[in-house]
Amino acid sequence: MTRIVICRHGNTFDKGDVITRVGARTDMPLSISGIDQAKALADHFSPETSDYSFKTAFCSSLLRTYQTADFILTSGHIVKELKVLDFLTEIDYGIDENKPESEVVERLGEKAIAQWDNETIPPDGWNVNPPEIISAWKTFFADHSDGAGDILVVTSNGIARFALDAVDEIATDAPRKLRTAAYGIIEIKNGVSKVAAWDKRTSKTG
C-alpha cells in the first residue's frame, strides 16, 4: 500500500498581524507560530513515535512549503531529496493577491468566499484552472501507486483541496478547506485511491 500525506504549510501570520490573501505571487516564510506548527508536525510523523517513514517528499517552489517539509523531514525519515513540483504551487489570487482579507471579502462578498471554501468555485478575478489541477493530482496518484511507501506532500490550501476530486473514494468527512498545518492521508491499494483522513491537526498545531 502507498500512503500519501498531504500537508498544508504552517502559518505565515501571527496574532496581531494583518492577514492577507497569500497566493502564488507572494513568497512568504513561516511565521513564528508557523515554525512551531511545522515542528509539531515533525514530532507527529517522526519514525521514532509513529509508523510513518517518508521515502519520498515533494513541495512547491514557495518558501513556506519548503520550510514546513524541511522541518518534518529532520526527524529521521529516509528521504534523500525534497523535490519541487510546479503544480503544488498555490493558486494566483489575481486582483486579490496579497490584499487584506477584509478587503477581499468586501469586494467578493461572503457568498463567493463560502462557495470557494465549500465547493471550490473560484471567484471572479482569480487565476485558477480546476480541471488542470485535478488532472495533475490524478497523474501524481497514478505515478505513486501500490507499494510506493510513505510519501510526504506539502502544498497550499488552494491546491490541496482539489486532491479530493482526484481520488476514487472518500472514506471520511472531508471539508474542502485544509487548515494551516493540517493534513490529509490518501491510501492507494490495489489501484484504488482513497481519502482515509482529511483536515487533521496534531494536538500542538491547533
Solvent accessible surface area in square Angstrom, and as a share of the most:
residue,aa,sasa,rsa
1,M,108,0.48
2,T,0,0.00
3,R,40,0.15
4,I,0,0.00
5,V,0,0.00
6,I,0,0.00
7,C,0,0.00
8,R,39,0.14
9,H,12,0.05
10,G,0,0.00
11,N,37,0.19
12,T,17,0.10
13,F,37,0.15
14,D,42,0.22
15,K,210,0.89
16,G,80,0.77
17,D,71,0.37
18,V,107,0.62
19,I,102,0.52
20,T,23,0.13
21,R,29,0.11
22,V,21,0.12
23,G,0,0.00
24,A,30,0.23
25,R,148,0.54
26,T,17,0.10
27,D,84,0.44
28,M,46,0.20
29,P,68,0.43
30,L,11,0.06
31,S,17,0.11
32,I,134,0.68
33,S,36,0.23
34,G,0,0.00
35,I,55,0.28
36,D,84,0.43
37,Q,12,0.05
38,A,0,0.00
39,K,102,0.43
40,A,6,0.05
41,L,0,0.00
42,A,9,0.07
43,D,83,0.43
44,H,72,0.32
45,F,1,0.00
46,S,9,0.06
47,P,43,0.27
48,E,158,0.71
49,T,108,0.63
50,S,37,0.24
51,D,107,0.56
52,Y,26,0.10
53,S,43,0.27
54,F,0,0.00
55,K,113,0.48
56,T,28,0.16
57,A,0,0.00
58,F,11,0.04
59,C,0,0.00
60,S,1,0.01
61,S,71,0.46
62,L,8,0.04
63,L,71,0.35
64,R,2,0.01
65,T,0,0.00
66,Y,100,0.38
67,Q,45,0.20
68,T,0,0.00
69,A,0,0.00
70,D,64,0.33
71,F,56,0.23
72,I,0,0.00
73,L,32,0.16
74,T,98,0.57
75,S,26,0.17
76,G,57,0.54
77,H,21,0.09
78,I,107,0.54
79,V,29,0.16
80,K,200,0.85
81,E,109,0.49
82,L,33,0.17
83,K,87,0.37
84,V,77,0.44
85,L,50,0.25
86,D,122,0.63
87,F,49,0.21
88,L,0,0.00
89,T,31,0.18
90,E,10,0.05
91,I,9,0.04
92,D,31,0.16
93,Y,6,0.02
94,G,14,0.13
95,I,103,0.52
96,D,4,0.02
97,E,18,0.08
98,N,72,0.37
99,K,90,0.38
100,P,37,0.23
101,E,47,0.21
102,S,84,0.54
103,E,89,0.40
104,V,0,0.00
105,V,37,0.22
106,E,149,0.67
107,R,105,0.38
108,L,32,0.16
109,G,29,0.28
110,E,125,0.56
111,K,150,0.64
112,A,21,0.16
113,I,19,0.10
114,A,43,0.33
115,Q,55,0.24
116,W,0,0.00
117,D,34,0.17
118,N,99,0.51
119,E,100,0.45
120,T,15,0.09
121,I,78,0.40
122,P,41,0.26
123,P,12,0.08
124,D,122,0.63
125,G,38,0.37
126,W,17,0.06
127,N,93,0.48
128,V,28,0.16
129,N,74,0.38
130,P,31,0.20
131,P,96,0.60
132,E,116,0.52
133,I,18,0.09
134,I,38,0.19
135,S,61,0.39
136,A,26,0.20
137,W,0,0.00
138,K,107,0.45
139,T,77,0.45
140,F,9,0.04
141,F,9,0.04
142,A,73,0.56
143,D,100,0.52
144,H,36,0.16
145,S,49,0.31
146,D,68,0.35
147,G,57,0.55
148,A,27,0.21
149,G,26,0.25
150,D,16,0.08
151,I,1,0.00
152,L,0,0.00
153,V,0,0.00
154,V,0,0.00
155,T,0,0.00
156,S,1,0.00
157,N,9,0.05
158,G,0,0.00
159,I,4,0.02
160,A,0,0.00
161,R,0,0.00
162,F,2,0.01
163,A,0,0.00
164,L,11,0.06
165,D,53,0.28
166,A,11,0.08
167,V,21,0.12
168,D,94,0.49
169,E,87,0.39
170,I,85,0.43
171,A,68,0.53
172,T,41,0.24
173,D,128,0.66
174,A,28,0.22
175,P,68,0.43
176,R,52,0.19
177,K,88,0.37
178,L,0,0.00
179,R,98,0.36
180,T,26,0.15
181,A,0,0.00
182,A,0,0.00
183,Y,18,0.07
184,G,0,0.00
185,I,22,0.11
186,I,0,0.00
187,E,40,0.18
188,I,4,0.02
189,K,121,0.51
190,N,126,0.64
191,G,55,0.53
192,V,60,0.35
193,S,8,0.05
194,K,65,0.28
195,V,0,0.00
196,A,36,0.28
197,A,15,0.11
198,W,4,0.02
199,D,19,0.10
200,K,94,0.40
201,R,69,0.25
202,T,16,0.09
203,S,116,0.75
204,K,148,0.63
205,T,1,0.00
206,G,86,0.83
